[in-house]
């Protein structure tokens, strides 16, 4: 999950993603940031995220993002 935190912190350095949840609900990740995050995740983990998996609920927590990466073939 450290790799995901680094990506999140790169996108929004002003947000403490390690000590918060509800990233979308709290508007820490807007649709624009989610698109950027998906690109970073695909590059970092050498995966292609299925568009059907791109729903806001998957981006509320780092655990949800990690599950999305795993579901799409990402390896730690």
Backbone as a printed PyTorch tensor [residue, N CA C, xyz], in Angstrom:
tensor([[[  0.8190,  -1.1970,   0.0000],
         [  0.0000,   0.0000,   0.0000],
         [  0.8650,   1.2640,   0.0000]],

        [[  2.1060,   1.0930,   0.3820],
         [  3.0150,   2.2390,   0.4050],
         [  3.1280,   2.8880,  -0.9720]],

        [[  3.1640,   2.0760,  -2.0010],
         [  3.2590,   2.6110,  -3.3650],
         [  2.0210,   3.4370,  -3.7190]],

        [[  0.8710,   2.9920,  -3.2640],
         [ -0.3690,   3.7320,  -3.5320],
         [ -0.3570,   5.0410,  -2.7580]],

        [[  0.0650,   5.0020,  -1.5020],
         [  0.1580,   6.2450,  -0.7270],
         [  1.0820,   7.2470,  -1.4070]],

        [[  2.2030,   6.7850,  -1.9240],
         [  3.1350,   7.6950,  -2.6000],
         [  2.4840,   8.3580,  -3.8170]],

        [[  1.6990,   7.5870,  -4.5560],
         [  1.0030,   8.1530,  -5.7200],
         [ -0.0150,   9.1930,  -5.2580]],

        [[ -0.8000,   8.8570,  -4.2460],
         [ -1.8000,   9.7940,  -3.7360],
         [ -1.1430,  11.0750,  -3.2360]],

        [[ -0.0440,  10.9280,  -2.5150],
         [  0.6510,  12.0940,  -1.9590],
         [  1.2750,  12.9470,  -3.0600]],

        [[  1.6510,  12.3180,  -4.1500],
         [  2.1840,  13.0550,  -5.2950],
         [  1.0710,  13.8810,  -5.9500]],

        [[ -0.1140,  13.2800,  -6.0670],
         [ -1.2380,  13.9680,  -6.6950],
         [ -1.7630,  15.1150,  -5.8350]],

        [[ -1.8710,  14.8710,  -4.5270],
         [ -2.4440,  15.8590,  -3.6080],
         [ -1.5900,  15.9430,  -2.3460]],

        [[ -0.4230,  16.5810,  -2.4150],
         [  0.4820,  16.6120,  -1.2590],
         [ -0.0970,  17.3050,  -0.0280]],

        [[ -1.1120,  18.1070,  -0.2120],
         [ -1.7140,  18.8170,   0.9210],
         [ -2.6720,  17.9490,   1.7380]],

        [[ -2.9870,  16.7540,   1.2610],
         [ -3.9250,  15.8520,   1.9480],
         [ -3.1470,  14.7510,   2.6690]],

        [[ -3.5430,  14.4640,   3.9060],
         [ -2.9460,  13.3730,   4.6810],
         [ -3.7790,  12.1080,   4.4500]],

        [[ -3.4940,  11.4170,   3.3560],
         [ -4.2680,  10.2370,   2.9850],
         [ -4.0970,   9.0930,   3.9790]],

        [[ -3.0060,   9.0880,   4.7140],
         [ -2.7460,   8.0020,   5.6630],
         [ -3.6600,   8.0670,   6.8860]],

        [[ -4.1820,   9.2180,   7.1820],
         [ -4.9870,   9.3950,   8.3870],
         [ -6.4040,   9.8580,   8.0910]],

        [[ -6.8720,   9.5520,   6.9040],
         [ -8.2370,   9.9190,   6.5490],
         [ -8.8340,   8.8500,   5.6380]],

        [[-10.1220,   8.8960,   5.4760],
         [-10.8470,   7.9900,   4.5890],
         [-11.8590,   8.8180,   3.8120]],

        [[-12.6910,   8.1490,   3.0840],
         [-13.7430,   8.8210,   2.3110],
         [-13.1640,   9.8510,   1.3560]],

        [[-12.1670,   9.4260,   0.6010],
         [-11.4450,  10.3310,  -0.2900],
         [-12.3620,  11.0390,  -1.2810]],

        [[-13.3260,  10.3120,  -1.8420],
         [-14.2320,  10.9130,  -2.8220],
         [-15.3040,  11.7370,  -2.1130]],

        [[-15.9000,  11.1690,  -1.0810],
         [-16.9560,  11.8670,  -0.3440],
         [-16.4720,  13.1850,   0.2420]],

        [[-15.2270,  13.2030,   0.6950],
         [-14.6490,  14.4230,   1.2670],
         [-14.0350,  15.3250,   0.2020]],

        [[-14.1880,  14.9200,  -1.0680],
         [-13.7270,  15.6930,  -2.2130],
         [-12.1990,  15.8360,  -2.2780]],

        [[-11.4890,  14.8690,  -1.7020],
         [-10.0290,  14.8470,  -1.8360],
         [ -9.6490,  14.3340,  -3.2220]],

        [[-10.5000,  13.4640,  -3.7660],
         [-10.2870,  12.9370,  -5.1130],
         [-11.5080,  13.2620,  -5.9700]],

        [[-11.3650,  14.2460,  -6.8180],
         [-12.4110,  14.5770,  -7.7830],
         [-12.2520,  13.6520,  -8.9900]],

        [[-13.1470,  13.7710,  -9.9450],
         [-13.0550,  12.9150, -11.1290],
         [-11.7370,  13.1460, -11.8740]],

        [[-11.2660,  14.3700, -11.9120],
         [ -9.9940,  14.6550, -12.5670],
         [ -8.8400,  13.9460, -11.8610]],

        [[ -8.8190,  14.0000, -10.5370],
         [ -7.7700,  13.3130,  -9.7850],
         [ -7.8720,  11.7980,  -9.9390]],

        [[ -9.0870,  11.2860, -10.0400],
         [ -9.2570,   9.8440, -10.2210],
         [ -8.6760,   9.4120, -11.5590]],

        [[ -8.8910,  10.1990, -12.5990],
         [ -8.3100,   9.8790, -13.9050],
         [ -6.7820,   9.8830, -13.8120]],

        [[ -6.2230,  10.8840, -13.1520],
         [ -4.7680,  10.9370, -12.9730],
         [ -4.2750,   9.7600, -12.1430]],

        [[ -5.0260,   9.4240, -11.0910],
         [ -4.6580,   8.3050, -10.2320],
         [ -4.6540,   6.9970, -11.0150]],

        [[ -5.6600,   6.7820, -11.8340],
         [ -5.7340,   5.5630, -12.6450],
         [ -4.5050,   5.4590, -13.5490]],

        [[ -4.1410,   6.5460, -14.1860],
         [ -2.9630,   6.5500, -15.0540],
         [ -1.7110,   6.1890, -14.2620]],

        [[ -1.5490,   6.7860, -13.0990],
         [ -0.3840,   6.5030, -12.2530],
         [ -0.3790,   5.0490, -11.7860]],

        [[ -1.5390,   4.5380, -11.4000],
         [ -1.6290,   3.1400, -10.9530],
         [ -1.2810,   2.1860, -12.0870]],

        [[ -1.8050,   2.4620, -13.2740],
         [ -1.5200,   1.5960, -14.4200],
         [ -0.0210,   1.5840, -14.7270]],

        [[  0.6090,   2.7310, -14.6450],
         [  2.0460,   2.8090, -14.9020],
         [  2.8540,   2.1360, -13.7940]],

        [[  2.5070,   2.4050, -12.5590],
         [  3.2550,   1.8700, -11.4120],
         [  3.1680,   0.3540, -11.3250]],

        [[  1.9800,  -0.1950, -11.5710],
         [  1.7500,  -1.6270, -11.3960],
         [  1.7010,  -2.3970, -12.7190]],

        [[  1.9320,  -1.6930, -13.8200],
         [  1.9330,  -2.3230, -15.1410],
         [  0.6370,  -3.1050, -15.3920]],

        [[ -0.4750,  -2.4070, -15.1920],
         [ -1.7950,  -3.0080, -15.3640],
         [ -2.6450,  -2.1210, -16.2600]],

        [[ -3.7940,  -2.6270, -16.6310],
         [ -4.8060,  -1.8570, -17.3300],
         [ -6.0970,  -2.0020, -16.5260]],

        [[ -6.5710,  -0.9150, -15.9840],
         [ -7.7730,  -0.9570, -15.1450],
         [ -9.0050,  -0.9510, -16.0290]],

        [[ -9.8620,  -1.9340, -15.8160],
         [-11.1070,  -2.0780, -16.5630],
         [-12.0240,  -0.8960, -16.2550]],

        [[-12.5440,  -0.2620, -17.2880],
         [-13.4190,   0.8950, -17.1270],
         [-14.6380,   0.5750, -16.2660]],

        [[-15.0710,  -0.6700, -16.2740],
         [-16.2250,  -1.0740, -15.4590],
         [-15.8970,  -1.0210, -13.9630]],

        [[-14.6240,  -1.0260, -13.6250],
         [-14.1950,  -0.9540, -12.2310],
         [-14.0460,   0.4760, -11.7350]],

        [[-14.2080,   1.4350, -12.6230],
         [-14.0070,   2.8330, -12.2480],
         [-15.3240,   3.4110, -11.7350]],

        [[-15.5540,   3.1820, -10.4530],
         [-16.7100,   3.7310,  -9.7530],
         [-16.2030,   4.4170,  -8.4880]],

        [[-16.8280,   5.5010,  -8.0790],
         [-16.3180,   6.2790,  -6.9440],
         [-16.0740,   5.4690,  -5.6760]],

        [[-16.9090,   4.4780,  -5.4220],
         [-16.7740,   3.6950,  -4.1950],
         [-15.4150,   3.0230,  -4.0770]],

        [[-14.8110,   2.6850,  -5.1820],
         [-13.5030,   2.0100,  -5.1630],
         [-12.3660,   2.9500,  -4.7670]],

        [[-12.6250,   4.2460,  -4.7550],
         [-11.5810,   5.2330,  -4.4950],
         [-11.7620,   5.9520,  -3.1620]],

        [[-12.6000,   5.4070,  -2.2900],
         [-12.8540,   6.0400,  -0.9900],
         [-11.7260,   5.8220,   0.0120]],

        [[-11.0200,   4.7000,  -0.1140],
         [ -9.9570,   4.3700,   0.8390],
         [ -8.7650,   3.7740,   0.1000]],

        [[ -7.6290,   3.7620,   0.7630],
         [ -6.4490,   3.1440,   0.1560],
         [ -6.6660,   1.6440,  -0.0020]],

        [[ -7.4270,   1.0430,   0.8940],
         [ -7.7280,  -0.3890,   0.7830],
         [ -8.5710,  -0.6720,  -0.4580]],

        [[ -9.5300,   0.1910,  -0.7250],
         [-10.3450,   0.0360,  -1.9280],
         [ -9.5220,   0.1800,  -3.1980]],

        [[ -8.5970,   1.1280,  -3.1860],
         [ -7.7150,   1.3190,  -4.3390],
         [ -6.8090,   0.1060,  -4.4990]],

        [[ -6.2960,  -0.4200,  -3.3990],
         [ -5.4360,  -1.6120,  -3.4500],
         [ -6.2140,  -2.8020,  -4.0030]],

        [[ -7.4640,  -2.9630,  -3.5940],
         [ -8.2980,  -4.0490,  -4.1250],
         [ -8.4910,  -3.8930,  -5.6330]],

        [[ -8.6710,  -2.6630,  -6.0840],
         [ -8.8220,  -2.3960,  -7.5060],
         [ -7.5560,  -2.7880,  -8.2670]],

        [[ -6.4070,  -2.4480,  -7.7190],
         [ -5.1330,  -2.8020,  -8.3440],
         [ -4.9960,  -4.3210,  -8.4190]],

        [[ -5.2840,  -4.9980,  -7.3240],
         [ -5.1820,  -6.4600,  -7.2910],
         [ -6.1490,  -7.1080,  -8.2780]],

        [[ -7.3770,  -6.6060,  -8.3130],
         [ -8.4040,  -7.1570,  -9.1970],
         [ -7.9820,  -7.0740, -10.6670]],

        [[ -7.2000,  -6.0660, -10.9860],
         [ -6.7820,  -5.8420, -12.3580],
         [ -5.3730,  -6.3600, -12.6430]],

        [[ -4.8790,  -7.2300, -11.7630],
         [ -3.6250,  -7.9250, -12.0330],
         [ -2.3750,  -7.3400, -11.4150]],

        [[ -2.5420,  -6.3200, -10.5830],
         [ -1.3750,  -5.7130,  -9.9530],
         [ -0.7630,  -6.6160,  -8.8940]],

        [[  0.5400,  -6.6430,  -8.8550],
         [  1.2530,  -7.4430,  -7.8700],
         [  2.0550,  -6.5490,  -6.9610]],

        [[  2.1760,  -6.9620,  -5.7290],
         [  2.9360,  -6.1760,  -4.7490],
         [  4.3340,  -6.6580,  -4.7940]]])
